[in-house]
Amino acid sequence: MFRRLRALIIKELLANLRDRKSRVILIVPPVIQLFIFSFAATQEVKNQTLAVLNLDRGRPALTLVQDFAAAATFRDLIYLQRAEDIPDIIDREQAIAVLWIPEDFSRNLEAGRAAQASFILDGRKTNSAQIVQGYALRILTTYRSQLTAARQPGGVSLATRNWFNPNLDFRWYTVPSLVCILTTVIGLLVTGLSIAREREMGTFEQLLVSPLHPLEILIGKALPALLIAMIEGALIVVVGVFILQVPFNGSLSLLFASMAVFLLAIIGIGLFVSSLSMTQQQAVLGAFMFLVPAVILSGFASPIENMPDWLQTISYGNPLRYFMTIVRGVFLKNVSGEIIWTQTWPMALIACGTLSAATWLFKKRME
């Protein structure tokens, strides 16, 4: 049995690695995607244009404008002369927001009265507008505290500290998530194409008449995919840590142990899709039919807690949900083995389910 398995495993590895195009596809695109998504898949909002309508020429109003101009969020400022210019500049998307300071702003502050300023946002860019609004509130809070300190020296100040990501560098959040997503893509594609490639090349019948048992064929297809995906995952981790400078605070052995369990669950899905597909094109489409919902339900783009209850229930069957938690925790928090185990055993159950389903379907298609 082991000799037959070894021969099939070597054959699968050669099929994936002998062809130069296959080697390039397995190595180059994941690395390129890691670099692109690390900088592009971000919820940070920078280098935006802010329009300013300052009808008050007093020092407090000028100080507020300078605080907004000094923020990294805003690269360019457009100065308006009248309120009638606001609709046009928002309609043309020349600025994401308008800071409107009325004539009595400085006078009210100097008299100890409440002073109001308007911040008008482009609601068509919902996500960016909400983030810019948060930045604006932070600038106003700092401005207010400076005014209070100037009037009452020695007052109370609030010191803010961000745990696990002190500078709120969004790459520290994105790169660990990309380790999960790109490893998923590799595991799905390698296994998804394996059986479909045999059918398309006409060698599937040779496997059927060989001494190999159907279960042995699946094991021989799964183990090379597991090895290739683990190596690719290690490469992505190395690039993320040493080139993109994302800190790695946890246990490397626990990370790869959980990655192996996760990949077994993904390989089961890939083998199921491959058994169902007659061509490699169908296998790729089937793999992406799983990949897109899995990424959405993993908590990468939006927190799972914000989803409806029925979607949260469905996400419990998504192995990417658990692996995402593990990788982020290992990279940034140095989570304990106990916490990793609480996220690993659900993936082991999912792996048993997906591999069993793939075995059943493969036997069914061979009848």
N, C-alpha and C positions, 0 to 999 in steps of 0.2 A: 504493500500500500504506500509506504513512504517513498519508495523508489518511483512509483507512478506519479505521486504528488510532486516530488522534486522535479521530475521531467516536465510536468505541466507548468509548474511555477517558473522554471527557467525559460520555457517557451513563451510564457506571458511577458516576462521581463524583457526578453529579446524583442518581442513584438512591439513593445512600447519604447524601447531604448535604442534599437538598432537603426531605425529610420531617423535621419538627421532632422527632418521636419517635426517628428514627434518629440524629439528631445528639446528642440527650440520651443515648441508649444507648451511643454510641461514646465520649462524653467523661466523663459523670458516674460510671457504675459503676466504671471502672478507677481513678479517683481515690479514690472511697469505699473500694474494696477495698484500695488501697494504704495508706490510713490505718488501716483496721480490722486488716488482717493485720500491719502493722508493729508493732502493740501486742499483738495477740492471738496471732499465730503465733510464739511465743517458747518456748524451753526453759528460761528462767529460772524459778526458783521463789522467790516472795516472798510476804510477808504470810501466812505459815503460822502455825498454832497449835502450840506445843510444850508437852507435859505434862512436869512435873518432879517426880520423887520423890526428894527430898533427905533422906536419913536421917542425914546428917552435918551438924552445925551449925558445923563448924570454918571458919576463914577461907579455906583453899584451896578447899573445896567451894563456899562462897558466891561466891568469885571466879570459879570455873568457871561457875556459874549466871549470874552477871552478864555474862560474856563471851557466852554464848548469847543472853541477853536483849538485848544491844546489837547483835546481828547483824541486818542488813536482812532476812534470810530469815524471821525469826520476829517477828510483830507482837504476838501475845498469848501469855502463859504461863499454864498451868493448874497449880496446885500440888496435888499428891496427898499423901495422908497415909499410905497403906499400899499394899503391892504388889498386894493383891486388886483395887484400882481400875483397874489397867492394862488387863486384857482388855476391860472395859466401855467405857473411853474410846476404845480402838482400834476396837472393834466398831461404835460409834456414829459413827465418823469425826469425833470432836470434836477430834482432834489427829493430825497426820501422823506424829509420833514421840514417844517418851518417853525422857527422860534420867533414868537411875536411878543415884544416887550412894549407895553402901553406907555403913554406919556407920563403918567403919575407913578411909575414904578419906583424910582429913586426917592421921590418926595414922600411916598408912603413909608418906605423903609426908614428914612431919616426921622420921620415923625413917630416911629414905633407902631405904625399900623400894618395890617396884613397887605402884602403886595402880591399881585397875581401876574403871571406870565403864561401865555398860551403856547402849547406845543402841538402842531398840526402834523399828522402822519398820513402817509399814503397807504390807505387800507387795502389796496390791491395786492400789496406785498405783505400778506398777513404775518408770516413768520418773522421776516426781517423787521417789520414795523414793531412787533412786540418786543423784539430784542433791543432795537434802538430806543424804545420807550423805557426799558429797564436801564439802559445806559444813561439816558437823560435824567431819570429819577436819581440815579447814583450821583451824577454831577450836581444836581440840585441839593441833594442831601449834604454833600461836601461843602457846597457854597453856603448853605444855611448854618452849618456848624462853624464855618469860618466867621460868619457874621456874629454868631453867639459868642465865640471866643474873643472877638474884638471888643465886645461890650462888657463881657464878664470874664476876664482872664482867670485861668485856673479852673475852668468849669469841667464838667464830666465829658470825656471823649470815649468813643466806641472803637475798640480795636478788633478788626476782622481777620480771621485766619481760616484758610481753606485747607482742610485735611486732604492728604493723598495727592493733591494737585495744587500746590501753593500758588502758582502763577496762572492757574486756570488755562493752561496750554491745551488747546483742543486736540492736538495730536496725541497727547497722553490718553485720551479717550478713544480716538479713532483707530490708532494702530492696533491695540489689543483686539478691538472688534474686527478689524480686517484680518487678523490672524485666524479668527473663527470662520469668517465668510470665505476667504480664499482657500482655506483647507477644505471647506465643504465643497467648493466648486471642483477642486482637484479630485477629491474622493468620488464625487458623483460622476464626473466625466470619464475617469479611468475605468470605473466599473460599469457605467452606463453604456460605454462603447464596446466593452469586451465581448459579450455574447452576440450583440448586434453585428459587430465586425466579423465574427465567425460566420454568421448567416450570410452577410453580404459578400464575403469572399469565397463562399462555398466550402468552407472547411468545417462547418458545424457537423455535417454528417460523419466526417472522419472521427470527431470526438464521440459521437453516439455509438460507433462500432468499435471503439477502443475498449480496453479492459476497465476503463475508469467508470466508477459508480457515479450517478448524478450528484450525490453529495460531495464526492471527491472533486468533480469538475467545479462545483461552486467554491469549494475551499481553495482549489488551485487558481481560481479567478480572483478570490477575495484577498489572499495573502500578498500577492504582488502589488495589488492596489493599495493595501494597507502600508506596505513598505514604501512605495513611491510617495503616498500622501504624507507619511510621517517625515520623510526626508524633506519634502517641500515645506511642510509646516516648520521644521527646524530652520530651513533657509529663511523663511519669512520672519521668524523670531530673531534670528541673527541680524538681518537687515534692519528690523525695527529697533533693536537695542543699540547696535554699534554705528549705524548710519543715521537713522532718524532720531537717535538719542532719547528714546523712551525708556524710563527706568524699569529695571526688573528686580523686584524685591523678594520674590517668593522662591519656592522650590522647583528647580528644573525637572527633577524626577517626577514630582507629583503632577506637573503640567503635562509631561509626555505620557504618563500613565492614564490620565483622564482623556488625553487626546486619542489614545489608542481605543478606549471604550467608545468615545464619540464617533470615531471613524468607523468602527464596526457597525454602529447604527446607520451611518450614512451609506456604507458599502451595501448593507442590506437593502436600502432603498434603491441604490444604483443597480444592483443585480435584479431587483424586481422590475425596474423600468426596462432594463436590458432584455430580460426574458420576455417582456411584453412586446418589445419592438422588433420589427422585421428589418429595419435599416438603421444606419448610424444617425441619419437625420432625425428619424423618429425618436431615437434614444436621447439626442441632445434636447429636442423639444420637451420630451417627458421629464428630463432632469431639471430644466428651467421651470417647468410647471410646479415642481416641488420647491425649487430654490427661492423664487420670489416670495411666496407666502411665508416660507420659513424665515427669511430675513426680516420681513415685516413683523412677524410674531415673536422675534427673538429679543426685542427690547433695544435694538440698535438705533433706530430712528426715533422712536417714541417709547416712553416707559410703559411696561405691560400694565401697570396699575391704572393707567389712563384709559385702557381699552374697556369696551363693554364686558360684562361678566361672562357672556357666552364665548367671546373670543379669548378671554383669559383661560377659560376651561379648555378650549381647543389647544392653546399654547402649551399645556402640560404634555402633550404628545409630540412636541417639537424638540428634538435633541439640541438644536442650536441655542435654545433658551438657556439650558443648563450650562453648556460649554462657554457661552458668552459670560456668564457670571463667574465661572472658574477662571477664565483667562484674565478678565479685568482684575479679579481679586489677587491672582498670583503676580501680575505685573505691578500693581500699584499698592496693594494692601498687605502683602505677605500673609495671606489667610492660612489658617491652620489646616492640617490634614482632615480634621473632623468636619470642617465646613465643606471642604472639597468632596468628602465622601457623601455628604447629604445631597450634593448635586450630581455625583457620579452614578449612584445606584439607580436613579430613574433612567439615565442614559443606558445602563446595562439592561434594564427591562425593555426599553425601546429596541435595543439591539437584538435581544432575543426575539422580539416580535417581528422586526423587519427581516431578519435572517431566516426565520421560520417561514414567513410569507414568501420570500424569494425562493426558498427550497421547494415549497409546495407548488408555486407557479411553474418553476422550471421542470419539475417532474410532470406536471400537467401538460406542458407544451411538448414534452418528449413522447407522450403517449400517442 
